[in-house]
Structures are given as C-alpha cells and as structure tokens.
Amino acid sequence: MARGIKDDFNKRFGNRIQVVYAKNLSPSQREQRNRKLCEAVIKVLTDILGREPTQRELFGIDDLTKVKRYK
C-alpha cells in the first residue's frame, strides 16, 4: 500500500483489527478456512474498488492504487 493509504488505514482502524488462526486443523478444515478467507478478501476489494477485482490484481501483479478507466 502507498504511504498515505497506510496512514489512513491506521487512523481509521488502529490496533482494533486482529487476525487469529486456529491451530491443529484437519486438511479439509484448512481448505475450508482458506476458501472463506479468499472469498472475504474478494468481497472487501469489490466494495473498495466498486467493481470485481481482476485475477492479476488479486495476485498482486497489477497495482490497485492506479485508477482504471473502463470505456
């Protein structure tokens, strides 16, 4: 993230967000958790961008801070 975006995020949320992963999961539980995490990230990015993120954006290949203009 760009420096300004990080500062804005920290001002808004501070230390109130924590991620805690369960330990000792079975392979099927781990797969289900990973699938739900991926779906959550996609939903958050969709709301922020106002559109569905591309696969290249999800993998971090394309920069999300650049504005895309669709014709």
TIVO-279830 format. One record per residue (C-alpha): x, y, z. Coordinates in pm, whole numbers. Each point is the difference from the previous one (the first is absolute). Layout:
! TIVO-279830
<r u="X" v="Y" w="Z"/>
...
This chain:
! TIVO-279830
<r u="0" v="0" w="0"/>
<r u="109" v="355" w="-57"/>
<r u="111" v="196" w="304"/>
<r u="-311" v="222" w="8"/>
<r u="-230" v="-300" w="-26"/>
<r u="179" v="-172" w="290"/>
<r u="-27" v="314" w="213"/>
<r u="-371" v="32" w="-76"/>
<r u="-56" v="-368" w="82"/>
<r u="186" v="32" w="331"/>
<r u="-192" v="316" w="94"/>
<r u="-331" v="-169" w="-72"/>
<r u="61" v="-343" w="152"/>
<r u="314" v="30" w="214"/>
<r u="65" v="-316" w="199"/>
<r u="-363" v="-112" w="4"/>
<r u="40" v="-265" w="-271"/>
<r u="161" v="-329" w="92"/>
<r u="23" v="-323" w="-195"/>
<r u="17" v="-320" w="202"/>
<r u="44" v="-331" w="-182"/>
<r u="-112" v="-329" w="153"/>
<r u="268" v="-260" w="62"/>
<r u="-11" v="-373" w="-69"/>
<r u="-253" v="3" w="-283"/>
<r u="-74" v="-300" w="-216"/>
<r u="79" v="41" w="-371"/>
<r u="-369" v="41" w="-86"/>
<r u="-47" v="264" w="271"/>
<r u="311" v="185" w="-121"/>
<r u="-130" v="-4" w="-357"/>
<r u="-340" v="133" w="112"/>
<r u="165" v="278" w="204"/>
<r u="221" v="101" w="-293"/>
<r u="-297" v="5" w="-236"/>
<r u="-198" v="225" w="237"/>
<r u="298" v="232" w="44"/>
<r u="36" v="33" w="-378"/>
<r u="-370" v="76" w="-39"/>
<r u="21" v="264" w="275"/>
<r u="298" v="172" w="-163"/>
<r u="-178" v="6" w="-336"/>
<r u="-315" v="149" w="158"/>
<r u="198" v="270" w="180"/>
<r u="192" v="95" w="-315"/>
<r u="-324" v="2" w="-200"/>
<r u="-155" v="247" w="244"/>
<r u="309" v="221" w="7"/>
<r u="51" v="4" w="-377"/>
<r u="-367" v="12" w="-92"/>
<r u="58" v="-285" w="-243"/>
<r u="122" v="-360" w="0"/>
<r u="381" v="-15" w="31"/>
<r u="185" v="-172" w="-281"/>
<r u="202" v="-313" w="58"/>
<r u="322" v="194" w="-60"/>
<r u="-103" v="250" w="271"/>
<r u="-78" v="-280" w="244"/>
<r u="342" v="-156" w="-54"/>
<r u="170" v="339" w="48"/>
<r u="129" v="22" w="-357"/>
<r u="-196" v="316" w="-85"/>
<r u="4" v="300" w="232"/>
<r u="-334" v="73" w="165"/>
<r u="85" v="363" w="73"/>
<r u="-7" v="92" w="-368"/>
<r u="-340" v="105" w="-132"/>
<r u="-138" v="-215" w="-281"/>
<r u="-234" v="166" w="-242"/>
<r u="-241" v="-217" w="-189"/>
<r u="-148" v="117" w="-330"/>
